[in-house]
């Protein structure tokens, strides 16, 4: 937020084969699953209750998108051990883990080293 906000973000989608349904769905699955785990992992960093409420609304939509993409790839597989932990909860990932997973798709430099970790 404020001076540390990402002003612009450039993506690198050169590795996505947009003429392959399987490749597009696999990429979408990666982004949707990553989005859910990113919101879950960063929730504790959001101190303003209004922003936390908005993040909660966004993550619920992201989870529905993730389930739909997974079901399109393999009917009936909307959630499994890749995205649900042993307690039956969606996986949460720290900002540094999320950034590492998203790195192949992002051209912009993003530094999360000053964020707290759990």
GUTINU-623692 format. One record per residue: residue number from 0; y, z, x of N, C-alpha, C in turn. Coordinates in steps of 0.1 Angstrom, whole numbers, plus 5000, padded with zeros to 4 digits. Layout:
N
   nupa   n.north   n.up   n.east   ca.north   ca.up   ca.east   c.north   c.up   c.east
    NUM         Y      Z        X          Y       Z         X         Y      Z        X
...
END
This chain:
118
   nupa   n.north   n.up   n.east   ca.north   ca.up   ca.east   c.north   c.up   c.east
      0      4988   5000     5008       5000    5000      5000      5012   5000     5009
      1      5023   4996     5003       5036    4997      5010      5036   4988     5022
      2      5040   4993     5034       5041    4985      5046      5028   4981     5052
      3      5017   4988     5047       5004    4984      5053      4996   4975     5044
      4      5002   4970     5033       4995    4961      5024      4992   4948     5030
      5      4981   4942     5027       4978    4928      5032      4988   4918     5025
      6      4996   4912     5032       5006    4903      5026      5000   4890     5021
      7      4991   4885     5028       4984    4873      5024      4970   4873     5030
      8      4961   4865     5024       4947    4865      5028      4942   4851     5028
      9      4938   4846     5039       4932    4833      5040      4917   4834     5041
     10      4910   4825     5033       4896    4825      5033      4890   4814     5041
     11      4878   4815     5045       4870    4805      5052      4857   4803     5044
     12      4858   4792     5036       4846    4789      5027      4839   4777     5033
     13      4841   4774     5045       4834    4762      5051      4819   4763     5051
     14      4814   4775     5051       4799    4777      5051      4793   4776     5038
     15      4801   4774     5027       4795    4773      5014      4793   4758     5010
     16      4781   4755     5006       4777    4742      5002      4780   4741     4987
     17      4792   4736     4983       4796    4735      4969      4788   4725     4961
     18      4779   4717     4967       4771    4708      4959      4757   4714     4957
     19      4755   4726     4962       4742    4733      4960      4744   4745     4950
     20      4738   4744     4939       4739    4755      4929      4734   4768     4935
     21      4723   4768     4943       4717    4779      4949      4727   4786     4959
     22      4733   4777     4967       4742    4782      4977      4755   4788     4971
     23      4760   4782     4960       4772    4788      4954      4768   4801     4947
     24      4757   4802     4940       4753    4814      4934      4750   4825     4944
     25      4744   4822     4956       4742    4832      4966      4755   4837     4972
     26      4765   4828     4973       4778    4833      4978      4785   4841     4968
     27      4784   4837     4955       4790    4845      4944      4783   4859     4943
     28      4770   4859     4945       4762    4872      4945      4768   4881     4956
     29      4769   4875     4968       4774    4883      4979      4788   4889     4976
     30      4797   4881     4971       4811    4886      4968      4811   4896     4956
     31      4803   4894     4946       4803    4903      4935      4797   4916     4938
     32      4786   4916     4945       4779    4928      4950      4788   4936     4959
     33      4795   4929     4968       4804    4935      4978      4816   4941     4971
     34      4821   4934     4961       4832    4939      4953      4829   4952     4947
     35      4818   4953     4940       4814    4965      4933      4813   4977     4944
     36      4806   4974     4955       4803    4985      4964      4817   4988     4971
     37      4826   4979     4973       4839    4982      4979      4847   4991     4970
     38      4848   4988     4957       4855    4997      4948      4849   5011     4947
     39      4836   5011     4947       4829    5024      4946      4831   5032     4959
     40      4832   5025     4970       4833    5032      4983      4848   5036     4986
     41      4857   5029     4980       4871    5032      4982      4877   5041     4972
     42      4870   5044     4961       4876    5052      4950      4882   5065     4955
     43      4875   5072     4964       4880    5085      4968      4893   5084     4976
     44      4896   5072     4981       4909    5070      4988      4921   5069     4979
     45      4918   5066     4966       4929    5063      4957      4934   5077     4951
     46      4946   5081     4955       4951    5094      4950      4959   5093     4937
     47      4965   5082     4934       4972    5081      4921      4963   5079     4910
     48      4962   5088     4900       4953    5086      4889      4954   5073     4881
     49      4967   5068     4881       4969    5055      4874      4962   5044     4881
     50      4963   5044     4894       4956    5033      4902      4941   5035     4901
     51      4936   5048     4901       4922    5050      4900      4916   5045     4887
     52      4924   5047     4876       4920    5042      4863      4918   5027     4864
     53      4928   5020     4869       4928    5006      4870      4916   5001     4879
     54      4914   5008     4890       4902    5004      4899      4889   5006     4891
     55      4888   5017     4883       4876    5019      4875      4874   5008     4865
     56      4885   5003     4859       4883    4992      4850      4879   4979     4857
     57      4885   4976     4868       4881    4964      4876      4867   4965     4881
     58      4862   4976     4886       4848    4977      4891      4838   4975     4880
     59      4842   4980     4868       4832    4978      4857      4831   4963     4853
     60      4841   4955     4854       4841    4941      4852      4833   4934     4864
     61      4836   4938     4876       4829    4933      4887      4814   4935     4886
     62      4810   4947     4881       4796    4950      4880      4789   4941     4870
     63      4797   4938     4859       4791    4928      4849      4790   4915     4855
     64      4800   4910     4863       4799    4897      4870      4787   4897     4879
     65      4785   4908     4887       4774    4909      4896      4761   4908     4889
     66      4759   4915     4878       4747    4914      4870      4744   4900     4865
     67      4755   4894     4860       4753    4881      4854      4749   4871     4865
     68      4755   4871     4877       4752    4862      4888      4737   4864     4892
     69      4733   4877     4893       4719    4880      4897      4710   4875     4887
     70      4713   4876     4874       4704    4871      4863      4704   4856     4863
     71      4714   4849     4867       4714    4835      4868      4705   4830     4879
     72      4704   4838     4890       4696    4835      4901      4681   4837     4898
     73      4679   4849     4892       4665    4853      4889      4665   4861     4876
     74      4662   4855     4865       4663    4860      4852      4656   4874     4851
     75      4664   4884     4846       4660    4898      4845      4662   4906     4857
     76      4669   4901     4867       4670    4909      4879      4684   4914     4881
     77      4691   4918     4870       4705    4921      4871      4708   4933     4880
     78      4699   4941     4883       4701    4953      4892      4688   4956     4899
     79      4689   4959     4912       4677    4963      4920      4681   4972     4931
     80      4672   4975     4940       4674    4984      4951      4685   4979     4961
     81      4689   4967     4961       4699    4962      4969      4713   4967     4965
     82      4714   4970     4952       4727    4974      4946      4727   4987     4939
     83      4716   4993     4937       4714    5006      4931      4707   5015     4940
     84      4713   5027     4942       4707    5037      4951      4696   5045     4944
     85      4690   5054     4951       4678    5062      4946      4682   5071     4935
     86      4695   5073     4933       4699    5081      4921      4702   5072     4909
     87      4700   5059     4910       4703    5050      4899      4718   5047     4898
     88      4726   5049     4909       4740    5046      4909      4743   5034     4917
     89      4753   5027     4914       4757    5015      4922      4760   5020     4936
     90      4757   5012     4946       4759    5015      4960      4774   5015     4963
     91      4778   5024     4972       4792    5025      4976      4792   5022     4991
     92      4802   5014     4995       4803    5010      5009      4817   5013     5014
     93      4819   5018     5026       4832    5021      5032      4839   5008     5035
     94      4853   5009     5036       4861    4997      5038      4856   4990     5051
     95      4853   4997     5062       4848    4990      5074      4835   4983     5072
     96      4826   4988     5064       4813    4981      5061      4816   4969     5053
     97      4825   4970     5043       4829    4959      5034      4835   4948     5042
     98      4845   4952     5051       4852    4942      5059      4842   4934     5068
     99      4833   4941     5074       4823    4935      5082      4814   4925     5075
    100      4810   4928     5063       4802    4919      5055      4810   4907     5050
    101      4823   4909     5047       4831    4898      5042      4837   4890     5054
    102      4836   4894     5066       4843    4888      5077      4840   4873     5079
    103      4827   4868     5076       4825    4854      5078      4833   4845     5068
    104      4838   4851     5057       4845    4844      5047      4860   4846     5048
    105      4865   4854     5058       4879    4857      5058      4885   4852     5072
    106      4896   4844     5071       4903    4840      5083      4913   4850     5088
    107      4919   4857     5079       4930    4866      5082      4925   4878     5089
    108      4933   4884     5098       4929    4896      5105      4932   4908     5096
    109      4923   4917     5094       4924    4929      5086      4920   4941     5094
    110      4928   4951     5095       4925    4963      5102      4923   4975     5093
    111      4912   4980     5092       4909    4992      5084      4907   5004     5092
    112      4909   5003     5105       4906    5014      5114      4913   5027     5112
    113      4925   5026     5105       4933    5038      5103      4929   5045     5089
    114      4920   5039     5082       4915    5046      5069      4906   5057     5072
    115      4906   5067     5064       4896    5078      5066      4882   5073     5063
    116      4873   5080     5069       4858    5076      5066      4852   5088     5060
    117      4840   5086     5054       4833    5097      5048      4824   5103     5058
END
